[in-house]
Amino acid sequence: MSSTEDFTNRRQFIRNLTLAGAVLGFSGMLSGIAGEVAGSRASAPDNHENKGKNMAYTLPPLAYAYNAVEPYIDAQTMEIHHSKHHNAYVTNLNAALAKEPTVKTPECVCELISDLSKVPESIRVAVRNNGGGHFNHSFFWKLIAPGQAHEPVGALAGAVQKTFGGLDGLKEKFNAAATSRFGSGWAWLIVKPDGTLAVTSTPNQDSPVMAGVAEVAGKPVLGLDVWEHAYYLKYQNRRPDYVASFWNALNWARAEENYQKALK
């Protein structure tokens, strides 16, 4: 073999070796990307943000510390309320839905509970109680926050003035609904289907979004949990004191957002 042929063969060998390495490298890169995607899917939370898929719901984190709204709601109550009671509703809801895998879990649990007639009878009560508990509490946590304005803002302020004659009028009706609710339940300020505001209350974990269930249906703007677990450690049997304190911890900016969404 001539030196020229030998050089040509070596050059071809190096070229083939380089090409093979490039192919292997690209294949490895694709495997890495696929692995990252698979890892992302595996590590992605199986929660209500997975639209259109039959995924489990998860306990939403709070945007503040458990002691953030003291002295109005104490840290121990907040921690137990969120990490134990709310978490139990999520766990029990997922357990019920697992028995009927054909039932879809929409992004917002409000869609699941808005028409309970579409939920199989075998799990309807469980979804009503625990789906309602999950929705109501998720709504409630965003309504309270430290250092917020102490009166309505934006368009809600005008609507409150028009409907109740001002904040004092709203408080009077809302506090009455909260304190007169026998046993466990919730007090609500809602936007009715005709666009007007109304104060109402629901028993247990029922919600105004439950069509055919709620005595007064609508989209919630304010909601207050009056189950004893929400206040008993600090207020014992003094529910009216707890209800009065709620107004000091209320996030009116969030209430305005709720109002705007409810009008759409």
C-alpha positions as CSV (number, residue, x, y, z in Angstrom):
1,M,0.0,0.0,0.0
2,S,1.4,3.4,-1.0
3,S,1.8,6.2,1.5
4,T,-0.9,8.1,-0.3
5,E,-3.4,5.3,0.0
6,D,-2.4,4.8,3.7
7,F,-3.0,8.5,4.4
8,T,-6.4,8.4,2.6
9,N,-7.5,5.4,4.5
10,R,-6.5,6.9,7.9
11,R,-8.3,10.1,7.0
12,Q,-11.5,8.2,6.1
13,F,-11.2,6.2,9.3
14,I,-11.0,9.4,11.4
15,R,-13.9,10.9,9.5
16,N,-16.0,7.8,10.2
17,L,-15.0,7.8,13.8
18,T,-15.9,11.5,14.2
19,L,-19.2,10.9,12.5
20,A,-20.0,8.0,14.7
21,G,-19.1,10.0,17.7
22,A,-21.3,12.9,16.5
23,V,-24.2,10.5,16.0
24,L,-23.7,9.0,19.4
25,G,-23.5,12.4,21.0
26,F,-26.7,13.6,19.3
27,S,-28.4,10.4,20.4
28,G,-27.2,11.0,23.9
29,M,-28.4,14.5,23.8
30,L,-31.9,13.4,22.7
31,S,-31.9,10.8,25.4
32,G,-31.0,13.5,27.9
33,I,-33.8,15.8,26.7
34,A,-36.2,12.9,26.8
35,G,-35.0,12.1,30.3
36,E,-35.5,15.7,31.4
37,V,-39.0,15.7,29.9
38,A,-39.8,12.4,31.5
39,G,-38.3,13.6,34.8
40,S,-40.3,16.8,34.5
41,R,-43.5,14.8,34.0
42,A,-42.7,12.5,36.8
43,S,-41.8,15.3,39.2
44,A,-44.7,17.6,38.1
45,P,-47.4,17.8,40.7
46,D,-50.4,15.7,40.0
47,N,-52.8,18.6,40.8
48,H,-55.7,20.6,39.4
49,E,-53.3,22.6,37.1
50,N,-53.1,19.5,34.8
51,K,-56.1,20.5,32.6
52,G,-58.2,17.9,31.1
53,K,-56.4,15.0,32.7
54,N,-57.6,12.8,35.5
55,M,-55.1,14.0,38.0
56,A,-55.2,14.3,41.8
57,Y,-55.8,17.5,43.6
58,T,-53.1,18.9,46.0
59,L,-53.1,21.1,49.0
60,P,-52.2,24.7,47.9
61,P,-49.4,26.4,49.9
62,L,-50.2,29.6,51.8
63,A,-48.7,32.8,50.5
64,Y,-47.8,33.9,54.0
65,A,-46.6,32.4,57.3
66,Y,-49.1,30.8,59.7
67,N,-48.6,33.7,62.2
68,A,-49.0,36.4,59.5
69,V,-52.5,37.5,60.5
70,E,-52.1,37.4,64.3
71,P,-53.7,38.5,66.6
72,Y,-56.8,38.1,64.6
73,I,-56.3,34.4,63.7
74,D,-53.6,32.7,65.8
75,A,-50.7,30.7,64.2
76,Q,-51.7,27.4,65.8
77,T,-55.2,27.5,64.4
78,M,-53.9,28.5,61.0
79,E,-51.4,25.6,60.9
80,I,-54.0,23.0,62.0
81,H,-56.7,24.4,59.8
82,H,-54.5,24.4,56.7
83,S,-52.2,21.4,57.2
84,K,-54.7,19.1,58.9
85,H,-58.3,20.0,58.1
86,H,-57.9,21.3,54.5
87,N,-55.4,18.5,53.7
88,A,-57.9,15.9,54.9
89,Y,-60.5,17.3,52.4
90,V,-58.0,17.0,49.6
91,T,-57.0,13.5,50.6
92,N,-60.6,12.3,50.9
93,L,-61.6,14.0,47.6
94,N,-58.8,12.2,45.8
95,A,-59.7,8.9,47.4
96,A,-63.3,9.3,46.3
97,L,-62.4,10.2,42.7
98,A,-60.0,7.2,42.5
99,K,-63.1,5.0,42.9
100,E,-64.5,6.5,39.7
101,P,-61.6,7.0,37.4
102,T,-63.8,8.1,34.5
103,V,-64.7,11.3,36.4
104,K,-62.4,14.1,35.1
105,T,-60.7,16.5,37.5
106,P,-60.9,20.0,35.9
107,E,-58.3,22.7,36.7
108,C,-60.6,24.3,39.2
109,V,-62.4,22.0,41.6
110,C,-65.3,24.6,41.4
111,E,-66.1,23.1,38.0
112,L,-66.3,19.6,39.5
113,I,-68.7,20.7,42.3
114,S,-70.8,23.2,40.3
115,D,-73.1,20.4,38.9
116,L,-73.1,17.5,41.3
117,S,-75.7,15.7,39.2
118,K,-72.9,14.8,36.8
119,V,-70.9,13.1,39.5
120,P,-71.7,9.4,40.0
121,E,-74.0,8.8,42.8
122,S,-71.6,6.4,44.5
123,I,-69.2,9.3,45.3
124,R,-71.5,12.3,45.1
125,V,-71.7,12.9,48.8
126,A,-68.0,12.6,49.2
127,V,-67.3,15.0,46.4
128,R,-69.9,17.4,47.7
129,N,-68.3,17.4,51.2
130,N,-64.6,17.1,50.3
131,G,-64.7,18.9,47.0
132,G,-66.6,21.7,48.6
133,G,-64.1,21.8,51.5
134,H,-61.2,22.0,49.1
135,F,-62.7,24.8,47.1
136,N,-64.0,26.8,50.1
137,H,-60.7,26.7,51.9
138,S,-58.6,27.4,48.8
139,F,-60.8,30.5,48.3
140,F,-60.6,31.5,52.0
141,W,-56.7,31.4,52.3
142,K,-56.4,34.0,49.5
143,L,-58.9,36.3,51.2
144,I,-56.9,36.9,54.3
145,A,-53.5,38.6,54.3
146,P,-51.5,40.8,56.6
147,G,-51.5,44.6,56.3
148,Q,-54.3,45.1,53.9
149,A,-56.8,48.0,53.4
150,H,-59.7,48.0,55.9
151,E,-62.4,48.9,53.5
152,P,-63.5,47.8,50.0
153,V,-61.6,49.1,47.0
154,G,-62.3,49.6,43.3
155,A,-65.6,48.7,41.7
156,L,-66.5,46.6,44.7
157,A,-66.6,49.7,46.9
158,G,-69.2,51.2,44.7
159,A,-71.3,48.0,44.6
160,V,-71.1,47.7,48.4
161,Q,-72.3,51.3,48.8
162,K,-75.1,50.8,46.4
163,T,-76.3,47.5,47.8
164,F,-75.7,47.9,51.5
165,G,-75.3,51.6,52.0
166,G,-71.6,51.2,52.8
167,L,-69.2,48.8,54.6
168,D,-71.1,49.0,57.9
169,G,-74.3,47.8,56.2
170,L,-72.4,44.9,54.6
171,K,-70.8,44.0,57.9
172,E,-74.2,43.9,59.7
173,K,-75.7,41.5,57.2
174,F,-72.5,39.4,56.8
175,N,-71.9,39.1,60.5
176,A,-75.6,38.1,61.1
177,A,-75.3,35.4,58.4
178,A,-72.0,34.1,60.0
179,T,-73.2,34.1,63.6
180,S,-76.7,32.7,62.9
181,R,-75.5,29.8,60.8
182,F,-76.4,26.8,63.0
183,G,-73.6,24.3,63.5
184,S,-70.9,24.3,60.9
185,G,-70.8,26.2,57.7
186,W,-69.8,29.4,55.8
187,A,-70.9,33.0,55.3
188,W,-70.6,34.5,51.9
189,L,-70.8,37.7,49.9
190,I,-71.7,36.6,46.3
191,V,-72.6,38.0,42.9
192,K,-75.9,36.5,41.8
193,P,-76.6,35.5,38.2
194,D,-78.2,38.9,37.7
195,G,-75.0,40.7,38.7
196,T,-76.2,42.0,42.0
197,L,-74.5,41.4,45.4
198,A,-76.1,39.3,48.1
199,V,-75.1,37.9,51.5
200,T,-75.9,34.3,52.2
201,S,-74.6,31.3,54.1
202,T,-74.2,27.5,53.5
203,P,-74.1,24.5,55.8
204,N,-71.1,22.2,56.2
205,Q,-68.8,22.5,53.1
206,D,-71.5,23.5,50.6
207,S,-70.7,26.4,48.4
208,P,-72.7,29.0,46.5
209,V,-71.2,27.6,43.2
210,M,-73.2,24.4,43.7
211,A,-76.1,24.7,41.4
212,G,-79.3,23.1,42.7
213,V,-77.7,22.8,46.2
214,A,-77.0,26.3,47.4
215,E,-80.1,28.2,48.7
216,V,-78.8,31.3,47.0
217,A,-76.4,30.5,44.1
218,G,-73.7,32.8,42.8
219,K,-70.0,33.4,42.5
220,P,-68.3,34.2,45.8
221,V,-66.6,37.5,46.5
222,L,-66.1,36.9,50.3
223,G,-66.2,33.7,52.3
224,L,-65.8,33.0,56.0
225,D,-65.3,29.6,57.5
226,V,-67.4,29.4,60.7
227,W,-66.7,25.8,61.6
228,E,-65.4,25.6,65.1
229,H,-62.0,24.3,63.9
230,A,-61.5,27.8,62.3
231,Y,-61.6,29.7,65.6
232,Y,-62.0,27.6,68.7
233,L,-58.4,27.6,70.0
234,K,-58.5,31.3,70.3
235,Y,-62.1,32.3,70.6
236,Q,-63.7,29.2,72.1
237,N,-67.5,29.7,71.9
238,R,-67.2,33.4,71.0
239,R,-68.0,33.1,67.3
240,P,-69.1,36.7,67.0
241,D,-65.6,37.9,68.2
242,Y,-64.0,35.7,65.5
243,V,-66.3,37.1,62.9
244,A,-65.5,40.6,63.9
245,S,-61.8,39.9,63.7
246,F,-62.1,38.6,60.2
247,W,-62.6,42.1,58.8
248,N,-59.1,43.1,60.2
249,A,-57.4,40.3,58.3
250,L,-59.4,40.6,55.0
251,N,-57.6,41.1,51.8
252,W,-59.8,43.7,50.0
253,A,-57.6,43.7,46.9
254,R,-58.3,40.0,46.5
255,A,-62.0,40.6,47.1
256,E,-62.0,43.2,44.3
257,E,-60.4,40.6,42.0
258,N,-63.1,38.1,42.9
259,Y,-65.8,40.7,42.2
260,Q,-64.4,41.5,38.8
261,K,-64.1,37.8,37.8
262,A,-67.7,37.2,39.1
263,L,-69.0,39.9,36.8
264,K,-67.5,38.3,33.7
